[in-house]
């Protein structure tokens, strides 16, 4: 519940949500997401090289992440 309240506040404080027309706002948000993702490509490549089975390694990372979120 607490996270959803923070997300609502974040939405109102994000200046790109007030850009008109709405298509421009969506384009800016998409560009920001693509930019954030581009900085993480090396992390995936490092995981693939370090793991014997990348699928199992990524699955384990995801399960650990979910377990941590549930315990909060």
Order of alpha helices (4+ residues) and beta strands (2+ residues): alpha-alpha-alpha-alpha
